[in-house]
Amino acid sequence: MTAGASFGESVSVALASLRSSKLRSFLTLLGIILATSTLIAVMSVIRGMDLYIANAVSNMGANAFRIVRLAIIGDVDPKKYLELVRRNPELKVEEYDFLKSKVTLLKELGMEMTRGASLRYGEESIDGVSLRGVTPNMGVISNIEAASGRFLTDTENAHRVNVVFIGNDIRERFFEGVDPIGKSLQINRRPYTVIGVAKKQGSVLGQSLDSFVVVPIQTLFKEYGARRGIGLYGLAVDRAHFNQAQDEVRMLLRAYRGLKPNEDDNFSIFSSESIIDLWNQLTKVIAATAIAVVSVFMVVGGVVIMNIMLAVVTERTHEIGIRKSVGARRSDILNQFLVESSLLAALGGGAGVLLAWIVAIVVRNYTPVPMALPYSAVIVGVGLSTIIGLFFGIYPAKRAAQLDPIEALRFEK
């Protein structure tokens, strides 16, 4: 190499050095590889869960919100939960009717009641299916789309007709290769006529989103009564009036229940934003923990790189003396070792990215954990590892650059 070595030549010499000591290079990079793969794996899980929360958890449109008996969002305090169970009464059909007649900022107000159910068709049966009794406008509020057939009607609800709208899991189990529309399906030993099939939604965290049946809520009331398990859904007239619509519902329900101004709500209102805000708080904790773990790995990896580079300086002392004797400047020596340490760490970062990518594919395909590898994670992983290599390579590089050429030429390994 000439005295004023180019960057390309420095990279070439660094790669040759790494190839000559493959095992040592791998052991040197192990900390960086683990740190980068851990960082990217955590970012992939967070990204995957972000997509899940946005598309599945809320299961409501941007302008929709829920009114329920109680909702514990965040840390669950057993004492607080028991107090809410004691204090908060069940929502009633009369309250739904009252709100529907008074609200002015809602496009739709829906009602739902959920039960467990066992299904039978012919000789086949399924237990533990979600049976949802809903008002027909829940199709609009909850963005329920039909793959075939149709959703419930107001007439069917008013006349308590035994009709059912089924999820895709139920279609695949009972009606594979057969048109289910018009078929009779037994729900808890009572016959219901299938009128529609929902579009497939998939599964998240091992929980299928397609194992459900939907019937008119008045039909469910006829079978089980309306004493417990009722929840309400509100759909604001538009996004601009979203918060005002929630406030209006809260004021009307408080008035109906006779709550005084200094008394807390004895019901809960929450929206998709509430769930997303909770998830964002949780991801901050996860990210902070991941950063702490990754920092430890990175520091350990950086210290190892520094020690290895010091050993390399010792091995090349005679070479450094020769280069200085033919005119190499301190900056040339410094740059050479900085390039080598940075390249070493960058390769470790690249290996960590590859490992995390493989793990993400395996986890996504063989487990219920959602993972989505963001491109930003790749950039951060490789960039951070390169910076670590550069930082911890400064001391060995300075030590090499400051060697006396005469003493270096006399050095023997």
C-alpha positions, 0 to 999 in steps of 0.5 A: 500500500502507498503512503497516501492510501485511498479509502478503497485500498484501506477497505481492501486491506481491512477485508484481507485482514478479516479473512485471514483470521475468520474465527477471531473476527467472528468471536469479535463480532458476536456481541455486535451481532447479538445486539443488532439482532436483538434491536431489530427483533424488538423493533419488528415485534413492535412494528407488527403489533402496531399494524395489528392494533391499527387493523384488528384490536380496535375493530372500529372506524376512526369515528367510532367509540364504545360505551361499556359497563367498565373498561380497565385500560392500562395497569389492572388494580384488583381493588379498583376493578372490584370497586368498579364491578360493585359501583357500575351497573349493567347497561340497559336497553332503556338507556340505549333507547334514551340515548338514541332519542336524544343524541344529535352528534351521532350518525349511528348508535348500535347495541351488542350483547355477546355470549358463548355458543356451541354450533352444529351442522349435520354431524359436525359441531364446534364449541366456544364460538363467539355469539354476538347479538347486534343491532343491524347498524353494527355492520356499518359501525364495526366495518363488517363486510360480507363475502357472500350474502348480506348482513342483518336487517331492521325487519329481522331484528324487530321480528326476532327472526332466527337468522345468522351471519357467520364468520369465515371459520364457520364457513370453512368448518361446516360449508367447505365447497358448499354455498351456506346461504339458506342452510340451517345452522344450530346455535345452542340447539336452536335452528338459524338460517344462514344469510351471509358470510363475513370476509376473512380477517385472519388471526392475531396472537393465535386468536382467530378473528373469524370464529363468530356468528352474528344474530339480531340482538332482539333474537338473542334477548328472546333467548337469554334476556337483556339483563347483562353483557350489553355494550353500546357503539357510537359513530360520530357524524364526522371526525371534527365532532368526535370528541363532542359526540363522546361528551354528549353521550357521557352527559346524557347517560350521567343525566339518565343515571342521576349522577351528581356533578362531583360523582365519577362516571359509573360507565366507561367510554373508550375508542380506538384511540384509547387502545392505540394510546395504551399501546404507545405507552407500552411500546415506550417501556419495551423500547426503553428495556430493549435499548438498555439490553442492546447498550450492554451488548454494544458496549461489550462488543465495542470493548472486544473490538478495541482489545482485538484491534490493540492486538492487531496493532501489536501484530503489525508494528513492523509493518507500520514501521515500514510504511512510516519509513517510506513516507506514510503520515500519521493520518494514513495509519490512523485512517487505516485502523479506523476503517478496519474497526468500523468495517468489522463492526458494520459486518457484525451489524449486517450479520445481526440484520440477517439473523433478525430477518431469519428469526422474524420469518420463522416467528411470523410463519410458525407462531402467532406473534406478528412481526414486520421488519421495518427498513428503518431498523436495518439502517439503525442496526448497521449504522449504530454498529458502525459507529460503535466500531469507529468509537472503540477503534479510535484508541488502537488507531491513535496508538498505531499512528503514534508509533515511532518508526525506528522502534517499530522497525526493530520490533519482532513478533 
